[in-house]
Amino acid sequence: MRKAWIVAIAAVGSGLAFVMLLVVGVYVVAGNLVNGVGGGSVALAKGAVPAAYQALVQRWGNLCPALNPALLAAQLYQESGFNPSARSPAAAEGIAQFIPGTWATHGIDGNGDGRRDVWDPNDAIPSAASYDCELSSYVKTVPGNVTQNMLAAYNAGADAVIRYRGVPPYAETQNYVKTITTLSKSFAAPVTRVDPSEQAAGAISYAQAKLGTPYLWGGDGTADQGGRFDCSGLTKAAYQRVGVTLPRVANDQYNAGPHPRRAELLPGDLVFFSDDLTNSRAIRHVGIYVGGGYMIDAPRPGAVIRFDPIDTPDYFGATRVTEDGAKALPTSV
């Protein structure tokens, strides 16, 4: 929810033209200047992991060379959305979604309280890391990337990885490996500037065409809704127009790519807002950055899609949407 409509009516004529030029100009210049590629490290991106689990993920994510905190975070996010009470139809339990048989064999007492509790993240997160590293030791002599082989063993079993001397030719397993390794980039703090999105200009163009449209909670812009949107409905539709499918809610959209710093924002980046700046799962608002410190957003009931400033106390961070990043997101968490 944004607090101020700062583009005055009197400025719409000349001001809007200036902002449009700014959008195009900043995008073109930035696209020419930014040559870095998205990189990962063992440092976690700001707020990507809920504060209650960040220290655990950072510590246990460095348990063995095949694992890193961002990779462990990506597994936990895909498995449960960091929900310690998650239970799947297949009877998988807890934040790391262990099935009872696997927990009985591989669960550890991570916090040293004398109990192994699958529902306690202090046990389940260390257990997930320990299990990953155990698998990596089973397949350490297999040719290829040790992390990919570890993930394949998690999905298909170490025997299959050993038998095929690498990631098995199973579509499910190959997709699992690609999904986790891609998603991990969203949880890692980039070590360089990240490339601009090729689809960004098209997403901005779509959002610009919706300026002045009334807000609708839950709005996806469909005809029966009068073409109205809420905040994440607008960003989803804008990127859908250029062939990128985002999740429906803002806090999942945050994981659709790497996270540029405030000084590195480019038009087309998604910008996020929250009352809890330590937890991406608490994000409650999203807009599309257009340059010059402004975004296009659908702010709240009773308002219209408009330009708003992003530099407010509840500014959480940004995401540079990538096709692979969006595809890697689970359909529900």
C-alpha positions in Angstrom: 0.0 0.0 0.0 1.5 3.3 -1.1 0.9 6.4 1.0 1.1 9.3 -1.5 -0.1 10.1 -5.0 2.7 12.5 -5.9 2.2 13.0 -9.7 0.0 16.1 -9.7 -2.8 16.4 -12.1 -1.3 19.7 -13.4 1.9 17.8 -14.3 0.3 15.0 -16.3 0.9 16.6 -19.8 4.6 17.5 -19.7 5.5 15.5 -16.6 4.2 12.2 -18.0 6.0 12.7 -21.3 9.2 13.3 -19.3 8.7 10.2 -17.2 8.1 8.1 -20.4 11.4 9.4 -21.9 13.1 8.6 -18.6 11.8 5.1 -18.6 13.1 4.4 -22.1 16.3 6.3 -21.7 17.3 4.7 -18.4 16.5 1.2 -19.7 18.5 1.7 -22.9 21.5 3.2 -21.1 21.4 0.7 -18.3 21.2 -2.2 -20.8 24.3 -0.9 -22.4 26.3 -0.3 -19.2 25.5 -3.4 -17.2 27.8 -6.2 -18.3 27.9 -8.3 -15.2 26.1 -11.6 -14.9 24.1 -12.9 -12.0 26.3 -14.8 -9.6 25.7 -16.7 -6.4 27.7 -17.0 -3.2 27.3 -18.6 0.2 25.9 -15.2 1.4 22.1 -15.2 1.4 20.2 -12.4 -0.2 18.7 -9.8 2.1 15.5 -11.2 3.7 15.2 -14.1 1.3 15.1 -16.5 4.2 12.9 -15.7 7.1 14.9 -14.3 10.0 14.0 -17.1 12.3 15.8 -19.6 10.0 18.5 -17.5 8.4 21.3 -18.4 10.9 20.4 -22.1 10.6 20.5 -22.0 6.8 23.7 -20.0 6.7 25.4 -22.4 9.1 24.2 -25.7 7.9 24.3 -24.7 4.2 28.1 -24.8 4.5 28.2 -28.3 5.9 29.9 -29.8 2.9 31.5 -28.6 -0.4 28.5 -29.8 -2.6 26.1 -27.6 -0.6 25.7 -23.9 0.0 23.2 -21.8 2.0 21.4 -20.5 -1.1 21.0 -24.1 -2.4 19.6 -25.3 0.9 17.3 -22.3 1.1 16.0 -23.1 -2.4 15.2 -26.7 -1.3 13.4 -25.5 1.8 11.4 -23.0 -0.2 10.4 -25.4 -2.9 9.5 -28.1 -0.4 7.4 -26.1 2.1 7.7 -22.3 1.5 9.5 -22.2 4.9 6.4 -23.5 6.6 7.4 -25.7 9.6 3.9 -27.1 9.8 3.6 -28.2 6.1 2.3 -31.7 5.4 2.0 -33.1 1.9 -0.5 -35.6 0.5 2.4 -38.1 0.4 2.8 -37.7 4.2 6.0 -35.6 3.9 6.3 -33.5 7.0 7.8 -30.2 8.2 9.8 -27.4 6.7 12.1 -29.9 4.9 9.3 -32.3 4.0 10.8 -35.6 5.2 8.7 -38.7 4.8 8.6 -40.7 8.0 10.9 -43.5 6.8 13.6 -41.1 5.7 13.3 -39.1 8.8 13.7 -42.2 11.0 17.0 -43.0 9.2 18.4 -39.6 8.5 16.8 -37.1 11.0 19.3 -35.6 13.4 19.1 -33.8 16.7 20.2 -30.5 15.3 19.8 -28.4 18.5 21.1 -30.9 20.9 18.0 -31.1 23.1 17.9 -34.9 23.1 15.0 -35.1 20.6 14.7 -35.5 16.8 11.6 -33.6 15.9 10.6 -33.3 12.2 8.3 -30.4 13.0 11.1 -28.4 14.6 13.2 -26.4 12.1 16.1 -26.5 14.5 16.2 -30.3 13.8 14.7 -30.4 10.3 17.0 -27.9 8.6 20.2 -29.4 9.9 18.8 -32.8 8.9 18.1 -31.7 5.4 21.7 -30.4 5.1 23.1 -33.6 6.6 21.1 -35.8 4.3 22.3 -33.7 1.3 25.9 -34.1 2.3 25.5 -37.8 3.0 24.2 -38.2 -0.5 27.0 -36.2 -1.9 29.5 -38.5 -0.3 27.8 -41.5 -1.9 28.2 -40.1 -5.4 31.5 -38.3 -5.0 33.3 -40.5 -7.5 30.7 -40.1 -10.2 31.7 -37.9 -13.1 30.2 -34.5 -13.5 29.1 -31.7 -11.2 29.0 -33.0 -7.6 26.1 -30.7 -6.6 24.0 -31.7 -9.5 24.7 -35.4 -8.7 23.8 -34.8 -5.1 20.5 -33.3 -6.0 19.8 -36.1 -8.5 20.5 -38.6 -5.7 18.1 -36.8 -3.5 15.4 -37.2 -6.1 16.2 -40.5 -7.8 18.5 -42.2 -5.3 22.2 -42.6 -5.2 22.1 -45.9 -7.0 20.6 -44.4 -10.1 23.2 -41.7 -10.2 26.0 -44.2 -9.8 24.5 -46.5 -12.4 24.1 -43.8 -15.0 27.4 -42.1 -14.0 25.7 -38.7 -13.5 22.2 -37.3 -13.5 19.9 -40.1 -14.7 17.9 -39.6 -17.9 14.6 -39.2 -16.0 12.6 -36.1 -16.9 11.5 -35.6 -13.3 15.1 -35.8 -11.9 16.5 -33.6 -14.6 13.8 -31.0 -13.9 14.4 -31.2 -10.2 18.1 -30.6 -10.6 17.6 -27.6 -12.9 14.8 -26.2 -10.7 16.8 -26.2 -7.5 20.0 -24.9 -9.0 18.2 -22.1 -10.8 16.0 -21.2 -7.8 19.1 -21.0 -5.6 20.2 -17.9 -7.5 17.2 -16.1 -6.1 18.4 -16.9 -2.5 22.0 -15.9 -3.1 23.3 -12.4 -2.7 24.7 -11.5 -6.1 28.5 -10.9 -6.2 28.3 -8.8 -9.4 25.7 -6.6 -11.1 23.1 -8.7 -12.8 22.0 -8.5 -16.4 18.9 -6.5 -17.3 15.8 -8.5 -18.3 15.1 -8.7 -22.0 11.4 -8.6 -21.2 11.5 -5.5 -18.9 10.6 -2.9 -21.5 7.5 -4.8 -22.6 6.3 -5.3 -19.0 6.7 -1.6 -18.4 4.7 -0.8 -21.6 1.9 -3.0 -20.5 1.8 -1.4 -17.0 1.8 2.1 -18.5 -1.2 1.3 -20.6 -3.1 0.5 -17.4 -2.4 3.8 -15.7 -5.6 5.2 -14.2 -7.4 1.8 -13.9 -9.2 1.4 -10.6 -7.7 -1.1 -8.1 -9.5 -4.4 -7.4 -8.5 -6.7 -4.6 -7.7 -10.1 -6.3 -8.0 -8.5 -9.7 -6.3 -10.2 -12.6 -7.5 -7.7 -15.3 -10.1 -10.1 -16.7 -13.1 -8.8 -18.6 -15.5 -9.9 -15.8 -13.4 -7.8 -13.4 -13.6 -4.8 -15.6 -9.9 -5.0 -16.5 -8.9 -4.1 -12.9 -6.0 -5.4 -10.9 -4.4 -5.6 -7.5 -0.7 -5.1 -7.1 0.6 -8.6 -7.9 -2.2 -9.1 -10.5 -0.7 -6.2 -12.4 2.9 -7.4 -12.2 1.8 -10.9 -13.2 -0.1 -9.7 -16.2 2.7 -7.3 -17.3 5.2 -10.1 -17.4 2.7 -12.6 -18.8 2.3 -10.3 -21.8 6.0 -10.8 -22.6 6.0 -14.6 -22.1 7.1 -14.9 -18.4 4.7 -16.5 -16.0 5.0 -15.3 -12.4 3.3 -16.7 -9.3 0.1 -14.9 -8.3 1.2 -13.4 -4.9 3.9 -10.8 -4.3 6.0 -12.8 -1.8 6.4 -15.6 -4.3 7.2 -13.2 -7.1 10.2 -12.1 -5.1 11.9 -15.4 -5.9 11.7 -15.0 -9.7 15.3 -13.9 -10.1 18.3 -12.3 -8.5 18.1 -9.3 -6.3 19.8 -6.1 -7.4 20.7 -3.5 -4.7 18.8 -0.2 -4.6 21.6 1.6 -6.5 21.5 -1.0 -9.2 17.8 -0.9 -10.1 16.8 -0.9 -13.7 13.4 -0.3 -15.2 11.4 -3.5 -15.3 12.7 -4.7 -11.9 10.0 -5.7 -9.5 10.1 -3.7 -6.2 8.7 -5.0 -3.0 7.4 -3.6 0.3 6.9 -5.2 3.7 6.3 -4.3 7.4 8.9 -7.0 8.2 12.2 -6.2 6.4 13.8 -9.5 7.6 11.3 -11.9 5.9 10.4 -12.1 2.2 7.4 -14.3 3.1 5.9 -11.2 4.8 6.0 -9.0 1.6 2.6 -7.4 1.0 3.1 -5.1 -2.0 4.8 -5.1 -5.4 5.3 -2.6 -8.2 7.3 -2.3 -11.5 10.2 0.1 -11.3 10.3 2.7 -14.1 13.4 4.7 -13.2 14.1 7.9 -11.3 12.9 6.4 -8.0 9.4 5.7 -9.2 7.3 2.6 -9.9 4.0 1.8 -11.5 1.7 0.0 -9.0 -1.8 -0.8 -8.1 -1.7 0.6 -4.5 -4.9 0.0 -2.6 -8.7 -0.1 -2.7 -10.1 3.2 -3.8 -7.0 4.2 -5.7 -6.0 3.7 -9.4 -2.9 2.3 -11.0 -0.4 5.1 -10.8 3.2 6.3 -10.3 4.5 6.1 -6.8 7.9 6.6 -5.2 9.8 3.6 -4.0 12.0 5.1 -1.3 9.7 4.6 1.7 10.4 3.0 5.1 8.7 -0.2 4.0 10.9 -0.7 0.9 12.0 -4.3 1.1 14.1 -5.0 -2.0 13.9 -5.8 -5.7 13.9 -8.7 -8.1 15.3 -8.8 -11.7 12.8 -11.2 -13.3 14.3 -14.0 -15.4 12.5 -16.6 -17.5 14.4 -19.5 -15.9 13.9 -18.0 -12.4 10.1 -17.7 -13.0 9.9 -21.3 -14.4 11.8 -22.7 -11.4 9.2 -21.4 -8.9 6.9 -24.1 -7.4 3.2 -23.7 -8.4 2.3 -23.6 -4.7 4.2 -23.3 -1.5 
